[in-house]
Amino acid sequence: MYSKTVIVGNLARDPESRKAGETNVTRLVVAVNDARQKDKVSYIDVDAWSKLGDICQQYLSKGRQVLAEGRLVQDTWEKEGKKMSKLYVKADNVQFLGGKGEKTQQSTPSSETSEEIPF
């Protein structure tokens, strides 16, 4: 089975980093508008791991437009005796789009060195 998801939207808040063992994970919350109903917004969690997450934490902020590619992952847990679950995107690639007159940047763990984003 194969899962690939592409999300394009604006960051609803600044990226938040945490440790998962010894690995850094940065969570992006991407606000995506419904194409048919402009006032309907979905908030999608996108997790960027390791170096990709570090780059997102360093260069992204609330309001910035991004394109995130990855796979859907279902997280499950139990809270007060109830089973809970949530889907999120585990990012393979995050592209920094538009915003504040800046050049569009692509951020992938395997990308070559860029003048504005050191790898």
All heavy atoms as an XYZ file, in Angstrom:
933
protein
N       0.837     -1.169      0.000
C       0.000      0.000      0.000
C       0.890      1.242      0.000
O       1.950      1.250      0.606
C      -0.909     -0.004      1.227
C      -1.994      0.982      1.074
S      -3.595      0.619      1.803
C      -3.353      0.417      3.490
N       0.444      2.283     -0.701
C       1.235      3.486     -0.861
C       0.384      4.702     -0.532
O      -0.764      4.793     -0.963
C       1.751      3.573     -2.298
C       2.607      4.775     -2.565
C       3.898      4.859     -2.076
C       2.115      5.835     -3.319
C       4.683      5.961     -2.325
C       2.896      6.939     -3.577
C       4.186      6.995     -3.071
O       4.958      8.086     -3.319
N       0.949      5.640      0.206
C       0.230      6.857      0.558
C       1.110      8.051      0.242
O       2.257      8.119      0.673
C      -0.100      6.846      2.056
O      -0.516      8.111      2.486
N       0.585      8.986     -0.542
C       1.295     10.228     -0.814
C       0.286     11.359     -0.715
O      -0.793     11.289     -1.295
C       1.943     10.235     -2.181
C       2.695     11.543     -2.427
C       3.606     11.462     -3.594
C       4.328     12.802     -3.713
N       5.492     12.713     -4.516
N       0.648     12.371      0.023
C      -0.235     13.503      0.248
C       0.522     14.779     -0.058
O       1.695     14.909      0.298
C      -0.709     13.531      1.716
O      -1.374     12.302      1.993
C      -1.640     14.677      1.980
N      -0.144     15.724     -0.701
C       0.425     17.041     -0.966
C      -0.507     18.074     -0.345
O      -1.700     18.086     -0.634
C       0.582     17.297     -2.481
C       1.126     18.695     -2.731
C       1.473     16.248     -3.119
N       0.033     18.915      0.502
C      -0.724     19.952      1.203
C      -0.131     21.303      0.828
O       1.090     21.494      0.916
C      -0.602     19.782      2.740
C      -1.063     18.398      3.194
C      -1.324     20.893      3.478
C      -2.518     18.146      3.058
N      -0.983     22.261      0.437
C      -0.537     23.625      0.169
C      -1.400     24.554      1.005
O      -2.632     24.490      0.955
C      -0.671     24.003     -1.322
C      -0.248     25.451     -1.538
C       0.155     23.077     -2.189
N      -0.755     25.396      1.783
C      -1.486     26.343      2.618
C      -0.530     27.242      3.366
O       0.673     27.265      3.102
N      -1.077     27.980      4.316
C      -0.290     28.902      5.127
C      -0.148     28.361      6.533
O      -1.079     27.737      7.063
C      -0.962     30.272      5.169
C      -0.971     30.921      3.810
O      -1.754     30.559      2.941
N      -0.080     31.856      3.610
N       0.998     28.632      7.151
C       1.211     28.181      8.524
C       0.275     28.934      9.460
O       0.225     30.171      9.461
C       2.655     28.398      8.957
C       3.704     27.568      8.221
C       5.082     27.825      8.813
C       3.381     26.090      8.263
N      -0.464     28.179     10.266
C      -1.411     28.765     11.209
C      -0.704     29.286     12.459
O      -1.260     30.103     13.192
C      -2.462     27.737     11.601
N       0.504     28.809     12.703
C       1.306     29.275     13.847
C       2.771     28.975     13.560
O       3.093     28.285     12.597
C       0.848     28.635     15.145
C       0.951     27.135     15.174
C       0.511     26.595     16.538
N       0.684     25.169     16.589
C      -0.244     24.314     16.936
N      -1.433     24.743     17.279
N       0.002     23.027     16.957
N       3.646     29.492     14.385
C       5.070     29.235     14.224
C       5.347     27.738     14.416
O       4.665     27.073     15.211
C       5.881     30.028     15.252
C       5.924     31.518     14.955
O       5.683     31.904     13.791
O       6.187     32.291     15.891
N       6.352     27.198     13.717
C       6.723     25.792     13.896
C       7.128     25.511     15.346
O       7.700     26.373     16.019
C       7.938     25.621     12.973
C       7.821     26.724     11.982
C       7.182     27.861     12.714
N       6.804     24.311     15.807
C       7.147     23.895     17.170
C       7.996     22.635     17.106
O       7.585     21.652     16.495
C       5.881     23.624     17.980
C       5.012     24.851     18.151
C       3.696     24.533     18.857
O       3.446     23.364     19.224
O       2.903     25.477     19.027
N       9.162     22.678     17.757
C      10.061     21.516     17.738
C      10.011     20.779     19.066
O       9.772     21.366     20.119
C      11.497     21.966     17.465
O      11.614     22.422     16.146
N      10.244     19.457     18.977
C      10.322     18.609     20.161
C      11.307     17.476     19.857
O      11.685     17.281     18.714
C       8.948     18.061     20.534
C       8.384     17.090     19.514
C       6.958     16.634     19.870
N       6.490     15.564     19.038
C       6.078     15.659     17.787
N       6.101     16.838     17.185
N       5.670     14.609     17.117
N      11.688     16.749     20.862
C      12.571     15.599     20.681
C      11.758     14.314     20.709
O      10.864     14.152     21.524
C      13.625     15.537     21.792
C      14.688     16.604     21.694
C      15.633     16.279     20.579
C      16.809     17.241     20.591
N      17.674     17.019     19.468
N      12.057     13.413     19.797
C      11.515     12.051     19.783
C      12.730     11.148     19.917
O      13.398     10.857     18.928
C      10.747     11.775     18.511
N      13.030     10.778     21.144
C      14.291     10.082     21.398
C      15.413     11.088     21.223
O      15.425     12.131     21.852
N      16.336     10.793     20.313
C      17.425     11.732     20.034
C      17.195     12.525     18.759
O      18.048     13.298     18.346
C      18.747     10.961     19.946
C      19.157     10.357     21.268
C      20.539      9.746     21.205
O      21.343     10.130     20.329
O      20.813      8.877     22.036
N      16.038     12.333     18.136
C      15.736     12.986     16.863
C      14.816     14.181     17.067
O      13.853     14.108     17.819
C      15.056     11.988     15.899
O      15.896     10.837     15.770
C      14.835     12.604     14.535
N      15.113     15.271     16.354
C      14.276     16.458     16.407
C      13.085     16.290     15.465
O      13.231     15.821     14.345
C      15.093     17.684     15.979
C      14.309     18.954     16.103
O      13.643     19.189     17.107
N      14.371     19.790     15.088
N      11.893     16.684     15.933
C      10.681     16.673     15.117
C      10.072     18.069     15.203
O       9.880     18.599     16.284
C       9.650     15.646     15.617
C       8.414     15.652     14.721
C      10.246     14.267     15.705
N       9.779     18.660     14.042
C       9.166     19.977     14.004
C       7.759     19.837     13.447
O       7.565     19.278     12.373
C       9.988     20.947     13.141
O      11.291     21.060     13.723
C       9.343     22.320     13.071
N       6.783     20.343     14.207
C       5.383     20.287     13.771
C       4.995     21.603     13.115
O       5.188     22.678     13.669
C       4.476     20.012     14.961
C       3.023     20.289     14.657
C       2.007     19.205     14.803
N       2.346     17.839     14.699
C       1.797     16.891     15.467
N       0.918     17.206     16.392
N       2.113     15.638     15.288
N       4.447     21.478     11.903
C       3.876     22.603     11.177
C       2.367     22.406     11.169
O       1.900     21.299     10.907
C       4.381     22.638      9.738
C       5.886     22.551      9.514
C       6.195     22.422      8.023
C       6.583     23.754     10.102
N       1.612     23.451     11.449
C       0.158     23.390     11.328
C      -0.204     24.235     10.120
O      -0.023     25.448     10.119
C      -0.553     23.894     12.596
C      -2.065     23.836     12.407
C      -0.126     23.074     13.812
N      -0.678     23.550      9.061
C      -0.947     24.207      7.789
C      -2.451     24.420      7.639
O      -3.233     23.476      7.743
C      -0.403     23.365      6.607
C      -0.646     24.071      5.282
C       1.083     23.075      6.801
N      -2.837     25.675      7.414
C      -4.236     26.025      7.178
C      -4.504     25.920      5.683
O      -3.829     26.555      4.877
C      -4.514     27.441      7.667
N      -5.498     25.106      5.324
C      -5.833     24.864      3.920
C      -7.281     25.282      3.689
O      -8.182     24.792      4.368
C      -5.654     23.368      3.564
C      -6.029     23.104      2.114
C      -4.231     22.911      3.860
N      -7.493     26.191      2.732
C      -8.847     26.638      2.398
C      -9.508     25.658      1.449
O      -8.866     25.112      0.554
C      -8.816     28.013      1.727
C      -8.481     29.113      2.698
O      -8.267     28.874      3.877
N      -8.437     30.319      2.200
N     -10.804     25.473      1.610
C     -11.601     24.672      0.695
C     -11.776     25.475     -0.595
O     -12.128     26.646     -0.558
C     -12.970     24.384      1.327
C     -13.804     23.431      0.493
O     -14.016     23.716     -0.700
O     -14.254     22.416      1.054
N     -11.504     24.857     -1.728
C     -11.564     25.561     -3.016
C     -12.966     26.063     -3.327
O     -13.123     27.091     -3.985
C     -11.080     24.647     -4.134
N     -13.975     25.352     -2.866
C     -15.358     25.742     -3.162
C     -15.952     26.671     -2.113
O     -16.817     27.468     -2.400
C     -16.235     24.507     -3.310
C     -15.911     23.737     -4.588
C     -16.551     22.391     -4.578
N     -15.535     21.512     -3.971
C     -15.752     20.337     -3.460
N     -16.951     19.843     -3.437
N     -14.783     19.618     -2.960
N     -15.519     26.525     -0.873
C     -16.028     27.368      0.214
C     -14.841     28.087      0.849
O     -14.174     27.543      1.714
C     -16.733     26.521      1.276
C     -17.972     25.827      0.776
C     -18.554     24.924      1.849
O     -17.843     24.104      2.432
N     -19.841     25.092      2.129
N     -14.592     29.308      0.425
C     -13.406     30.048      0.860
C     -13.352     30.253      2.374
O     -12.282     30.398      2.943
C     -13.345     31.412      0.168
C     -13.228     31.327     -1.331
C     -11.908     30.773     -1.754
C     -11.799     30.783     -3.264
N     -10.793     29.954     -3.793
N     -14.519     30.265      3.034
C     -14.530     30.505      4.480
C     -14.325     29.226      5.295
O     -14.222     29.269      6.507
C     -15.822     31.197      4.899
C     -17.064     30.391      4.565
O     -17.000     29.544      3.648
O     -18.103     30.610      5.212
N     -14.226     28.073      4.629
C     -13.997     26.804      5.320
C     -12.507     26.481      5.310
O     -11.893     26.388      4.252
C     -14.788     25.685      4.662
C     -14.689     24.385      5.427
C     -15.580     23.318      4.841
C     -15.446     22.060      5.679
N     -16.221     20.963      5.101
N     -11.933     26.323      6.499
C     -10.501     26.077      6.638
C     -10.280     24.760      7.378
O     -10.927     24.489      8.382
C      -9.810     27.225      7.413
C      -8.319     26.952      7.569
C     -10.045     28.556      6.730
N      -9.350     23.954      6.873
C      -8.910     22.745      7.567
C      -7.489     22.979      8.058
O      -6.679     23.582      7.359
C      -8.930     21.539      6.624
O     -10.241     21.264      6.198
N      -7.188     22.492      9.252
C      -5.851     22.619      9.829
C      -5.208     21.242      9.823
O      -5.708     20.308     10.437
C      -5.925     23.193     11.245
C      -6.494     24.587     11.251
C      -7.852     24.812     11.439
C      -5.668     25.682     11.020
C      -8.377     26.096     11.417
C      -6.187     26.968     10.998
C      -7.541     27.165     11.195
O      -8.050     28.437     11.165
N      -4.108     21.114      9.099
C      -3.419     19.842      8.926
C      -2.071     19.891      9.638
O      -1.268     20.800      9.393
C      -3.174     19.545      7.423
C      -4.436     19.752      6.589
C      -2.568     18.161      7.237
C      -5.567     18.826      6.886
N      -1.824     18.914     10.513
C      -0.520     18.805     11.164
C       0.449     18.121     10.214
O       0.126     17.092      9.607
C      -0.610     17.981     12.449
C      -1.356     18.697     13.554
O      -1.507     19.934     13.481
O      -1.787     18.025     14.512
N       1.640     18.698     10.091
C       2.701     18.147      9.262
C       3.947     18.035     10.136
O       4.379     19.034     10.714
C       2.991     19.055      8.038
C       4.158     18.507      7.229
C       1.748     19.208      7.172
N       4.504     16.841     10.255
C       5.720     16.635     11.040
C       6.914     16.497     10.114
O       6.919     15.672      9.198
C       5.615     15.379     11.914
C       4.740     15.592     13.140
O       4.292     16.731     13.364
O       4.513     14.610     13.881
N       7.923     17.329     10.346
C       9.184     17.285      9.598
C      10.257     16.798     10.560
O      10.436     17.369     11.638
C       9.517     18.659      9.039
N      10.980     15.758     10.178
C      11.950     15.110     11.060
C      13.378     15.521     10.727
O      13.697     15.892      9.607
C      11.824     13.597     10.933
C      10.546     13.077     11.522
C       9.280     13.249     11.029
C      10.406     12.332     12.726
N       8.373     12.648     11.848
C       9.032     12.069     12.898
C      11.308     11.857     13.670
C       8.532     11.351     13.984
C      10.810     11.138     14.743
C       9.448     10.895     14.901
N      14.222     15.426     11.733
C      15.673     15.611     11.609
C      16.041     16.932     10.953
O      15.526     17.971     11.337
C      16.299     14.435     10.855
O      15.998     13.230     11.513
N      16.936     16.872      9.954
C      17.452     18.090      9.316
C      16.344     18.899      8.639
O      16.338     20.125      8.691
C      18.539     17.718      8.309
C      19.338     18.888      7.833
C      20.554     18.427      7.057
C      21.520     19.581      6.927
N      22.822     19.153      6.450
N      15.390     18.208      8.006
C      14.265     18.900      7.383
C      13.501     19.715      8.431
O      13.150     20.868      8.213
C      13.337     17.897      6.699
C      12.070     18.457      6.050
C      12.415     19.483      4.973
C      11.236     17.323      5.467
N      13.272     19.128      9.588
C      12.595     19.835     10.679
C      13.398     21.015     11.190
O      12.842     22.080     11.493
N      14.709     20.836     11.296
C      15.575     21.937     11.751
C      15.497     23.122     10.792
O      15.435     24.278     11.215
C      17.032     21.471     11.852
C      17.249     20.427     12.936
O      16.404     20.320     13.854
O      18.270     19.714     12.857
N      15.496     22.848      9.496
C      15.430     23.914      8.486
C      14.079     24.625      8.555
O      14.011     25.857      8.507
C      15.688     23.337      7.082
C      17.137     22.859      6.985
C      15.383     24.358      5.999
C      17.419     21.969      5.803
N      13.007     23.851      8.703
C      11.678     24.457      8.829
C      11.593     25.340     10.070
O      11.054     26.447     10.025
C      10.605     23.370      8.880
S      10.354     22.514      7.311
N      12.136     24.864     11.182
C      12.123     25.642     12.423
C      12.883     26.953     12.247
O      12.453     28.001     12.715
C      12.758     24.825     13.558
C      12.879     25.566     14.874
C      11.547     25.865     15.512
O      10.665     25.014     15.538
N      11.369     27.059     16.026
N      13.987     26.909     11.542
C      14.838     28.085     11.377
C      14.250     29.125     10.425
O      14.341     30.322     10.672
C      16.222     27.650     10.892
C      17.203     28.801     10.778
C      18.594     28.333     10.401
O      18.856     27.145     10.246
N      19.502     29.272     10.249
N      13.619     28.683      9.335
C      13.246     29.614      8.272
C      11.752     29.911      8.143
O      11.381     30.828      7.413
C      13.765     29.109      6.920
C      15.262     29.189      6.821
C      16.044     28.074      7.064
C      15.887     30.396      6.527
C      17.433     28.148      6.986
C      17.266     30.473      6.450
C      18.029     29.346      6.686
O      19.403     29.429      6.622
N      10.894     29.142      8.784
C       9.463     29.355      8.629
C       8.865     30.060      9.836
O       9.367     29.944     10.946
C       8.741     28.021      8.419
C       9.043     27.297      7.119
C       8.338     25.939      7.089
C       8.618     28.136      5.920
N       7.764     30.764      9.598
C       7.023     31.409     10.676
C       5.556     31.504     10.279
O       5.187     31.288      9.122
C       7.597     32.790     10.987
O       7.510     33.621      9.852
N       4.728     31.826     11.247
C       3.286     31.944     11.045
C       2.972     32.796      9.817
O       3.580     33.827      9.601
C       2.649     32.571     12.286
C       1.153     32.725     12.190
C       0.591     33.345     13.451
C      -0.900     33.551     13.309
N      -1.477     34.101     14.540
N       2.024     32.314      9.004
C       1.590     33.044      7.827
C       2.302     32.659      6.544
O       1.809     32.931      5.459
N       3.461     32.021      6.653
C       4.242     31.653      5.463
C       3.538     30.550      4.692
O       3.037     29.588      5.262
C       5.637     31.194      5.889
C       6.581     30.860      4.752
C       7.003     32.122      4.002
N       7.773     31.784      2.828
C       9.099     31.801      2.764
N       9.808     32.152      3.815
N       9.706     31.484      1.654
N       3.504     30.667      3.381
C       2.887     29.649      2.539
C       3.891     28.528      2.289
O       5.066     28.781      2.018
C       2.432     30.246      1.214
C       1.618     29.280      0.375
C       1.146     29.890     -0.922
O       1.881     30.639     -1.559
N      -0.070     29.573     -1.317
N       3.402     27.282      2.398
C       4.254     26.110      2.186
C       3.518     25.070      1.359
O       2.288     25.039      1.299
C       4.707     25.452      3.516
C       5.567     26.387      4.330
C       3.532     24.951      4.319
N       4.305     24.208      0.716
C       3.814     22.999      0.080
C       4.535     21.856      0.784
O       5.766     21.829      0.816
C       4.139     22.994     -1.409
C       3.670     21.763     -2.194
C       3.318     22.157     -3.614
C       4.689     20.653     -2.193
N       3.769     20.956      1.384
C       4.361     19.820      2.086
C       3.931     18.530      1.402
O       2.755     18.338      1.113
C       3.920     19.809      3.539
N       4.905     17.659      1.117
C       4.649     16.345      0.534
C       5.055     15.294      1.549
O       6.080     15.436      2.214
C       5.499     16.125     -0.709
C       5.194     17.022     -1.869
C       6.135     16.730     -3.013
O       5.828     15.825     -3.814
O       7.183     17.397     -3.083
N       4.259     14.255      1.642
C       4.611     13.182      2.561
C       3.566     12.096      2.543
O       2.796     11.969      1.593
N       3.531     11.341      3.621
C       2.556     10.261      3.708
C       1.690     10.447      4.944
O       2.118     11.035      5.939
C       3.237      8.900      3.738
C       4.147      8.682      4.914
C       4.873      7.343      4.791
N       5.880      7.219      5.802
C       5.663      6.709      7.010
N       4.476      6.287      7.355
N       6.638      6.637      7.887
N       0.462      9.965      4.834
C      -0.455     10.032      5.963
C      -0.063      9.005      7.014
O       0.264      7.859      6.683
C      -1.888      9.763      5.522
C      -2.579     10.869      4.755
C      -3.965     10.401      4.298
C      -2.702     12.132      5.585
N      -0.109      9.425      8.267
C       0.175      8.539      9.388
C      -0.965      8.709     10.390
O      -1.406      9.833     10.650
C       1.519      8.907     10.063
C       1.766      8.053     11.287
C       2.666      8.787      9.077
N      -1.438      7.596     10.944
C      -2.487      7.672     11.956
C      -1.878      7.418     13.316
O      -1.298      6.364     13.569
C      -3.601      6.663     11.687
C      -4.750      6.823     12.657
C      -5.968      6.034     12.238
O      -5.896      5.145     11.405
N      -7.098      6.354     12.824
N      -2.006      8.400     14.181
C      -1.526      8.310     15.556
C      -2.699      7.874     16.424
O      -3.799      8.412     16.292
C      -1.009      9.683     15.997
C      -0.223      9.634     17.282
O       0.108      8.527     17.753
O       0.060     10.714     17.831
N      -2.505      6.886     17.287
C      -3.566      6.430     18.182
C      -3.073      6.461     19.619
O      -1.895      6.231     19.890
C      -4.035      5.010     17.834
O      -2.917      4.121     17.905
C      -4.630      4.944     16.438
N      -3.982      6.759     20.544
C      -3.668      6.793     21.959
C      -4.957      6.624     22.745
O      -6.045      6.651     22.185
C      -2.937      8.081     22.337
C      -3.772      9.314     22.255
C      -4.437      9.930     23.277
C      -4.043     10.108     21.094
N      -5.103     11.042     22.813
C      -4.870     11.170     21.476
C      -3.664     10.012     19.755
C      -5.333     12.131     20.581
C      -4.125     10.972     18.870
C      -4.937     12.014     19.283
N      -4.811      6.462     24.037
C      -5.982      6.324     24.896
C      -6.005      7.484     25.881
O      -4.982      7.841     26.472
C      -5.944      4.988     25.643
C      -7.264      4.614     26.251
C      -7.293      3.177     26.734
O      -6.902      2.283     25.971
O      -7.705      2.975     27.883
N      -7.185      8.087     26.039
C      -7.348      9.223     26.952
C      -8.619      8.999     27.751
O      -9.704      8.873     27.180
C      -7.418     10.527     26.162
C      -7.544     11.764     27.017
C      -7.558     13.012     26.161
C      -7.693     14.251     27.022
N      -7.721     15.465     26.205
N      -8.462      8.940     29.055
C      -9.594      8.739     29.965
C     -10.443      7.541     29.551
O     -11.668      7.599     29.531
C     -10.443     10.014     30.038
C      -9.675     11.201     30.566
C     -10.469     12.503     30.529
O     -11.684     12.478     30.182
O      -9.881     13.535     30.838
N      -9.772      6.462     29.167
C     -10.451      5.235     28.791
C     -11.027      5.209     27.390
O     -11.594      4.210     26.972
N     -10.889      6.293     26.646
C     -11.406      6.348     25.278
C     -10.255      6.259     24.293
O      -9.214      6.886     24.486
C     -12.161      7.658     25.031
C     -13.435      7.780     25.805
C     -14.146      9.066     25.437
C     -15.431      9.210     26.223
N     -16.131     10.453     25.898
N     -10.459      5.491     23.227
C      -9.451      5.402     22.174
C      -9.561      6.631     21.285
O     -10.642      6.969     20.817
C      -9.618      4.130     21.364
C      -9.277      2.885     22.157
C      -9.320      1.655     21.314
C      -8.939      0.460     22.186
N      -8.874     -0.763     21.400
N      -8.441      7.286     21.059
C      -8.384      8.496     20.252
C      -7.461      8.233     19.062
O      -6.559      7.397     19.137
C      -7.821      9.664     21.069
C      -8.461      9.868     22.433
S     -10.101     10.516     22.330
C      -9.749     12.204     21.965
N      -7.675      8.974     17.977
C      -6.767      8.877     16.836
C      -6.771     10.192     16.073
O      -7.704     10.987     16.172
C      -7.161      7.731     15.904
O      -8.372      8.012     15.254
N      -5.684     10.391     15.334
C      -5.540     11.603     14.544
C      -4.639     11.303     13.360
O      -3.623     10.625     13.503
C      -4.923     12.714     15.393
C      -4.765     14.008     14.664
C      -4.263     15.104     15.571
C      -4.236     16.398     14.804
N      -4.032     17.540     15.639
N      -5.006     11.828     12.198
C      -4.155     11.716     11.020
C      -3.253     12.934     10.936
O      -3.658     14.049     11.261
C      -5.000     11.666      9.747
C      -5.724     10.365      9.444
C      -6.626     10.550      8.231
C      -4.751      9.240      9.212
N      -2.015     12.714     10.516
C      -1.098     13.810     10.234
C      -0.237     13.412      9.050
O      -0.257     12.271      8.605
C      -0.260     14.185     11.458
C       0.747     13.142     11.891
C       2.064     13.193     11.419
C       0.416     12.116     12.760
C       2.992     12.244     11.801
C       1.331     11.165     13.150
C       2.610     11.240     12.673
O       3.539     10.302     13.045
N       0.501     14.367      8.520
C       1.385     14.114      7.393
C       2.819     14.042      7.902
O       3.284     14.954      8.587
C       1.258     15.218      6.317
C       2.255     15.003      5.190
C      -0.163     15.272      5.776
N       3.510     12.954      7.582
C       4.941     12.851      7.868
C       5.660     13.339      6.614
O       5.613     12.695      5.564
C       5.345     11.416      8.195
C       6.805     11.308      8.571
C       7.170      9.912      9.019
C       8.635      9.868      9.414
N       9.044      8.522      9.802
N       6.289     14.498      6.700
C       6.843     15.178      5.521
C       8.115     14.509      5.004
O       9.009     14.168      5.770
C       7.136     16.632      5.852
N       8.151     14.370      3.674
C       9.363     13.971      2.966
C      10.018     15.196      2.354
O      11.212     15.213      2.087
C       9.038     12.977      1.848
C       8.488     11.665      2.373
O       8.954     11.193      3.417
O       7.567     11.116      1.730
N       9.206     16.217      2.097
C       9.661     17.416      1.400
C       8.786     18.590      1.836
O       7.578     18.430      1.979
C       9.532     17.179     -0.111
C       9.913     18.378     -0.937
O      10.721     19.203     -0.530
N       9.326     18.492     -2.109
N       9.397     19.738      2.053
C       8.658     20.971      2.339
C       9.233     22.059      1.450
O      10.443     22.277      1.438
C       8.773     21.394      3.823
C       8.090     22.730      4.059
C       8.177     20.326      4.740
N       8.366     22.703      0.677
C       8.792     23.827     -0.151
C       8.257     25.102      0.467
O       7.088     25.177      0.840
C       8.249     23.695     -1.576
C       8.849     22.563     -2.350
C       8.321     22.504     -3.768
O       7.959     23.513     -4.341
N       8.282     21.311     -4.325
N       9.124     26.100      0.571
C       8.735     27.408      1.090
C       8.241     28.215     -0.104
O       8.985     28.436     -1.047
C       9.914     28.119      1.730
C      10.626     27.327      2.807
C      11.860     27.759      3.267
C      10.090     26.175      3.354
C      12.540     27.052      4.250
C      10.755     25.464      4.337
C      11.993     25.905      4.783
N       7.007     28.665     -0.057
C       6.407     29.379     -1.176
C       6.202     30.850     -0.842
O       5.980     31.190      0.322
C       5.051     28.760     -1.546
C       5.048     27.271     -1.857
C       3.624     26.786     -2.071
C       5.905     26.967     -3.064
N       6.216     31.694     -1.879
C       5.853     33.114     -1.782
C       6.215     33.783     -0.472
O       7.174     33.433      0.183
N       5.432     34.775     -0.139
C       5.540     35.435      1.158
C       6.683     36.413      1.293
O       7.831     36.108      1.030
N       6.354     37.613      1.684
C       7.306     38.653      2.096
C       8.384     38.927      1.059
O       9.526     39.221      1.391
C       7.931     38.294      3.434
C       6.896     38.114      4.525
C       7.525     37.708      5.829
C       6.444     37.390      6.856
N       6.957     36.845      8.074
N       8.061     38.785     -0.225
C       9.011     39.110     -1.289
C      10.223     38.205     -1.351
O      11.206     38.515     -1.999
N      10.165     37.071     -0.664
C      11.309     36.162     -0.652
C      11.232     35.207     -1.825
O      10.173     34.907     -2.342
C      11.311     35.369      0.660
C      11.436     36.282      1.865
C      11.137     35.546      3.156
O      10.759     34.372      3.114
O      11.274     36.167      4.207
N      12.380     34.691     -2.239
C      12.425     33.689     -3.292
C      11.800     32.399     -2.777
O      11.892     32.086     -1.599
C      13.877     33.392     -3.685
C      14.582     34.550     -4.338
C      15.989     34.119     -4.678
C      16.795     35.255     -5.251
N      18.175     34.863     -5.503
N      11.198     31.630     -3.676
C      10.678     30.317     -3.317
C      11.862     29.409     -3.025
O      12.814     29.350     -3.780
C       9.838     29.735     -4.467
O       8.749     30.629     -4.704
C       9.315     28.367     -4.142
N      11.787     28.702     -1.916
C      12.862     27.803     -1.512
C      12.321     26.395     -1.380
O      11.185     26.197     -0.998
C      13.440     28.230     -0.152
C      14.118     29.575     -0.179
C      15.356     29.560     -1.047
O      16.107     28.600     -1.048
N      15.568     30.618     -1.783
N      13.145     25.424     -1.677
C      12.779     24.031     -1.476
C      13.689     23.467     -0.412
O      14.887     23.696     -0.424
C      12.914     23.237     -2.767
C      12.462     21.807     -2.613
C      12.394     21.092     -3.936
O      12.548     21.682     -4.980
N      12.165     19.809     -3.876
N      13.109     22.715      0.502
C      13.870     22.164      1.608
C      13.653     20.664      1.665
O      12.576     20.209      2.003
C      13.391     22.817      2.903
O      13.902     22.147      3.995
N      14.683     19.909      1.291
C      14.625     18.458      1.405
C      15.929     17.990      2.012
O      16.968     18.624      1.848
C      14.429     17.772      0.031
O      15.542     18.089     -0.786
C      13.144     18.197     -0.642
N      15.911     16.882      2.722
C      17.146     16.401      3.327
C      18.238     16.112      2.309
O      19.404     16.203      2.611
C      16.728     15.113      4.033
C      15.259     15.226      4.224
C      14.768     16.076      3.083
N      17.874     15.793      1.064
C      18.879     15.426      0.074
C      19.183     16.548     -0.915
O      19.914     16.340     -1.873
C      18.405     14.190     -0.689
O      17.186     14.473     -1.333
N      18.621     17.756     -0.704
C      18.857     18.867     -1.631
C      20.304     19.329     -1.588
O      20.982     19.180     -0.581
C      17.965     20.065     -1.281
O      16.634     19.762     -1.537
N      20.742     19.933     -2.707
C      22.073     20.504     -2.717
C      22.067     21.830     -1.972
O      21.040     22.384     -1.676
C      22.509     20.735     -4.161
C      22.696     19.443     -4.923
C      23.158     19.680     -6.344
O      23.675     20.779     -6.629
O      23.001     18.764     -7.145
N      23.236     22.337     -1.669
C      23.373     23.575     -0.916
C      22.749     24.740     -1.663
O      22.902     24.894     -2.855
C      24.870     23.861     -0.645
O      25.421     22.744      0.021
C      25.032     25.107      0.185
N      22.057     25.594     -0.929
C      21.440     26.800     -1.467
C      22.091     28.007     -0.787
O      22.562     27.905      0.335
C      19.940     26.784     -1.184
O      19.389     28.053     -1.416
N      22.097     29.148     -1.465
C      22.691     30.327     -0.861
C      21.951     30.758      0.392
O      22.537     31.201      1.355
C      22.691     31.477     -1.869
C      23.651     31.295     -3.005
C      23.605     32.449     -3.977
O      23.006     33.484     -3.657
O      24.157     32.311     -5.069
N      20.600     30.656      0.385
C      19.813     31.158      1.492
C      19.545     30.112      2.563
O      19.285     30.449      3.703
C      18.479     31.707      0.971
C      18.670     32.938      0.113
C      17.358     33.519     -0.321
O      16.346     33.284      0.344
O      17.345     34.224     -1.322
N      19.587     28.827      2.213
C      19.327     27.778      3.183
C      20.512     26.824      3.225
O      20.697     26.020      2.325
C      18.056     26.987      2.834
C      16.871     27.936      2.811
C      17.819     25.880      3.833
C      15.562     27.271      2.450
N      21.358     26.947      4.242
C      22.520     26.066      4.336
C      22.103     24.662      4.749
O      21.264     24.472      5.598
C      23.371     26.721      5.430
C      22.381     27.477      6.261
C      21.290     27.905      5.337
N      22.687     23.668      4.103
C      22.400     22.274      4.448
C      23.614     21.678      5.047
O      24.517     21.236      4.632
C      21.945     21.489      3.214
C      20.597     21.923      2.748
C      20.455     22.902      1.805
C      19.459     21.363      3.285
C      19.210     23.305      1.365
C      18.207     21.761      2.871
C      18.086     22.720      1.908
